[in-house]
Amino acid sequence: INLKYKLFEEDYIHTYYPDFYLPESNEYIEIKGHWWKSSDGRVDDRRKMKKILECNSDKKITILEKQDLLKLGIEV
């Protein structure tokens, strides 16, 4: 299960592999423990996830962070 996206208009097509896919609800789940960003700005998880959501607006993609998992009773 993967989704395609472009970070920049002139960029090549990247492939994103979500952490989970729930076929019953046709939903993709991404668990974010930490949002990485390199000092040179080349790697930026927030920018990447924003583009993934934009390029796959027809898909249901849920991002769960630490506080979301704690609310669900999942210890991290």
MDAnalysis code that builds the backbone (N, CA, C; Angstrom):
import MDAnalysis as mda
import numpy as np

u = mda.Universe.empty(228, n_residues=76, atom_resindex=np.repeat(np.arange(76), 3), trajectory=True)
u.add_TopologyAttr("name", ["N", "CA", "C"] * 76)
u.add_TopologyAttr("resid", np.arange(1, 77))
u.add_TopologyAttr("resname", ["ILE", "ASN", "LEU", "LYS", "TYR", "LYS", "LEU", "PHE", "GLU", "GLU", "ASP", "TYR", "ILE", "HIS", "THR", "TYR", "TYR", "PRO", "ASP", "PHE", "TYR", "LEU", "PRO", "GLU", "SER", "ASN", "GLU", "TYR", "ILE", "GLU", "ILE", "LYS", "GLY", "HIS", "TRP", "TRP", "LYS", "SER", "SER", "ASP", "GLY", "ARG", "VAL", "ASP", "ASP", "ARG", "ARG", "LYS", "MET", "LYS", "LYS", "ILE", "LEU", "GLU", "CYS", "ASN", "SER", "ASP", "LYS", "LYS", "ILE", "THR", "ILE", "LEU", "GLU", "LYS", "GLN", "ASP", "LEU", "LEU", "LYS", "LEU", "GLY", "ILE", "GLU", "VAL"])
u.atoms.positions = np.array([
    [0.859, -1.172, 0.000],
    [0.000, 0.000, 0.000],
    [0.902, 1.231, 0.000],
    [0.740, 2.089, -0.986],
    [1.532, 3.306, -1.037],
    [0.764, 4.420, -1.719],
    [1.224, 5.633, -1.477],
    [0.632, 6.819, -2.062],
    [1.732, 7.607, -2.767],
    [1.382, 8.313, -3.811],
    [2.352, 9.092, -4.582],
    [2.201, 10.573, -4.246],
    [3.331, 11.302, -4.312],
    [3.302, 12.740, -4.072],
    [4.536, 13.390, -4.671],
    [4.458, 14.719, -4.850],
    [5.582, 15.533, -5.294],
    [5.800, 16.617, -4.260],
    [7.051, 16.806, -3.837],
    [7.355, 17.877, -2.894],
    [7.320, 19.240, -3.581],
    [7.806, 19.297, -4.807],
    [7.857, 20.535, -5.577],
    [7.313, 20.249, -6.974],
    [6.813, 21.269, -7.630],
    [6.210, 21.113, -8.959],
    [7.165, 20.429, -9.941],
    [8.437, 20.825, -9.916],
    [9.417, 20.277, -10.864],
    [10.082, 18.996, -10.356],
    [9.663, 18.526, -9.203],
    [10.245, 17.350, -8.562],
    [9.722, 16.061, -9.202],
    [10.440, 14.968, -8.958],
    [9.966, 13.658, -9.399],
    [8.902, 13.149, -8.425],
    [8.205, 12.104, -8.809],
    [7.148, 11.537, -7.980],
    [7.769, 10.648, -6.906],
    [7.429, 10.944, -5.653],
    [7.905, 10.167, -4.513],
    [6.845, 9.131, -4.135],
    [7.258, 8.120, -3.395],
    [6.342, 7.104, -2.895],
    [6.341, 7.144, -1.373],
    [5.161, 7.219, -0.794],
    [4.975, 7.268, 0.653],
    [4.300, 5.976, 1.102],
    [4.843, 5.368, 2.141],
    [4.286, 4.140, 2.693],
    [3.737, 4.444, 4.085],
    [2.423, 4.506, 4.240],
    [1.857, 4.791, 5.561],
    [2.134, 3.644, 6.528],
    [2.034, 3.958, 7.821],
    [2.287, 2.930, 8.831],
    [1.230, 1.835, 8.800],
    [-0.026, 2.227, 8.579],
    [-1.127, 1.249, 8.560],
    [-2.139, 1.611, 7.492],
    [-2.821, 0.597, 6.997],
    [-3.973, 0.797, 6.122],
    [-5.110, -0.018, 6.711],
    [-6.255, 0.629, 6.903],
    [-7.438, -0.044, 7.445],
    [-8.439, -0.256, 6.314],
    [-8.496, -1.469, 5.761],
    [-9.372, -1.695, 4.603],
    [-10.854, -1.508, 4.915],
    [-11.272, -1.794, 6.157],
    [-12.692, -1.659, 6.505],
    [-13.184, -0.224, 6.344],
    [-12.313, 0.744, 6.664],
    [-12.695, 2.158, 6.552],
    [-11.954, 2.857, 5.405],
    [-11.143, 2.094, 4.654],
    [-10.367, 2.648, 3.546],
    [-9.566, 3.871, 4.015],
    [-8.834, 3.682, 5.118],
    [-8.139, 4.779, 5.781],
    [-6.658, 4.441, 5.962],
    [-5.823, 5.448, 5.741],
    [-4.387, 5.325, 5.933],
    [-4.034, 5.993, 7.262],
    [-3.172, 5.355, 8.053],
    [-2.784, 5.872, 9.358],
    [-1.271, 6.099, 9.386],
    [-0.872, 7.273, 9.829],
    [0.539, 7.601, 10.016],
    [0.754, 7.938, 11.485],
    [1.710, 7.275, 12.124],
    [2.073, 7.543, 13.515],
    [3.307, 8.432, 13.500],
    [3.199, 9.612, 14.091],
    [4.335, 10.533, 14.141],
    [4.798, 10.676, 15.580],
    [5.946, 10.080, 15.871],
    [6.542, 10.225, 17.190],
    [7.372, 11.490, 17.273],
    [7.931, 11.875, 16.145],
    [8.773, 13.067, 16.085],
    [8.705, 13.625, 14.665],
    [8.590, 14.936, 14.547],
    [8.599, 15.596, 13.241],
    [10.043, 16.003, 12.936],
    [10.694, 15.277, 12.026],
    [12.089, 15.541, 11.689],
    [12.219, 16.732, 10.766],
    [13.257, 17.516, 11.000],
    [13.619, 18.611, 10.095],
    [15.125, 18.790, 10.192],
    [15.795, 18.649, 9.060],
    [17.248, 18.790, 9.049],
    [17.639, 20.267, 9.144],
    [18.840, 20.519, 9.587],
    [19.306, 21.897, 9.760],
    [19.359, 22.661, 8.436],
    [19.564, 21.951, 7.323],
    [19.589, 22.621, 6.019],
    [18.196, 22.738, 5.392],
    [17.176, 22.193, 6.066],
    [15.803, 22.297, 5.575],
    [15.445, 21.314, 4.478],
    [16.398, 20.498, 4.069],
    [16.147, 19.528, 2.996],
    [15.133, 18.472, 3.406],
    [15.273, 17.982, 4.625],
    [14.337, 16.995, 5.157],
    [13.412, 17.723, 6.116],
    [12.108, 17.647, 5.845],
    [11.127, 18.338, 6.677],
    [9.835, 17.508, 6.663],
    [9.602, 16.760, 7.741],
    [8.435, 15.867, 7.805],
    [7.107, 16.606, 7.669],
    [6.993, 17.788, 8.239],
    [5.723, 18.532, 8.152],
    [5.427, 18.920, 6.703],
    [6.450, 19.395, 5.996],
    [6.263, 19.754, 4.582],
    [5.873, 18.515, 3.778],
    [6.568, 17.399, 4.041],
    [6.280, 16.164, 3.319],
    [4.839, 15.703, 3.548],
    [4.406, 15.681, 4.806],
    [3.046, 15.218, 5.095],
    [1.997, 16.158, 4.499],
    [2.275, 17.457, 4.489],
    [1.353, 18.420, 3.874],
    [1.187, 18.112, 2.393],
    [2.294, 17.831, 1.709],
    [2.240, 17.500, 0.284],
    [1.538, 16.167, 0.039],
    [1.775, 15.198, 0.909],
    [1.104, 13.901, 0.773],
    [-0.406, 14.099, 0.876],
    [-0.846, 14.900, 1.847],
    [-2.281, 15.170, 2.009],
    [-2.837, 15.904, 0.792],
    [-2.107, 16.897, 0.280],
    [-2.553, 17.656, -0.896],
    [-2.656, 16.774, -2.139],
    [-1.654, 15.952, -2.359],
    [-1.610, 15.115, -3.571],
    [-2.559, 13.920, -3.501],
    [-3.078, 13.625, -2.325],
    [-3.982, 12.485, -2.143],
    [-5.254, 12.927, -1.430],
    [-5.790, 14.057, -1.855],
    [-6.958, 14.636, -1.183],
    [-8.200, 13.743, -1.270],
    [-8.178, 12.784, -2.178],
    [-9.304, 11.855, -2.305],
    [-9.204, 10.683, -1.327],
    [-8.116, 10.629, -0.554],
    [-7.899, 9.531, 0.393],
    [-8.104, 10.027, 1.827],
    [-8.491, 9.123, 2.697],
    [-8.614, 9.438, 4.121],
    [-7.296, 9.071, 4.788],
    [-6.558, 10.100, 5.208],
    [-5.256, 9.910, 5.842],
    [-5.321, 10.551, 7.223],
    [-5.051, 9.762, 8.249],
    [-5.081, 10.248, 9.622],
    [-3.674, 10.202, 10.191],
    [-3.256, 11.334, 10.766],
    [-1.949, 11.418, 11.408],
    [-2.173, 11.403, 12.915],
    [-1.557, 10.439, 13.583],
    [-1.676, 10.324, 15.034],
    [-0.343, 10.681, 15.672],
    [-0.390, 11.627, 16.605],
    [0.795, 12.016, 17.356],
    [0.700, 11.446, 18.763],
    [1.735, 11.691, 19.562],
    [1.811, 11.123, 20.901],
    [0.558, 11.407, 21.717],
    [0.091, 12.659, 21.731],
    [-1.086, 13.005, 22.524],
    [-2.341, 12.266, 22.043],
    [-2.437, 11.989, 20.755],
    [-3.578, 11.234, 20.217],
    [-3.548, 9.792, 20.729],
    [-2.365, 9.203, 20.737],
    [-2.219, 7.834, 21.219],
    [-2.531, 7.738, 22.714],
    [-2.084, 8.732, 23.483],
    [-2.380, 8.745, 24.916],
    [-3.879, 8.840, 25.177],
    [-4.593, 9.640, 24.372],
    [-6.051, 9.765, 24.500],
    [-6.744, 8.436, 24.214],
    [-6.128, 7.624, 23.351],
    [-6.686, 6.318, 23.017],
    [-6.298, 5.253, 24.043],
    [-5.508, 5.654, 25.030],
    [-5.077, 4.712, 26.060],
    [-3.873, 3.889, 25.671],
    [-3.158, 4.343, 24.668],
    [-1.968, 3.638, 24.200],
    [-0.752, 4.337, 24.807],
    [0.016, 3.619, 25.599],
    [1.199, 4.203, 26.238],
    [2.354, 4.227, 25.240],
    [3.033, 5.364, 25.212],
    [4.185, 5.512, 24.302],
    [5.424, 5.913, 25.057],
])
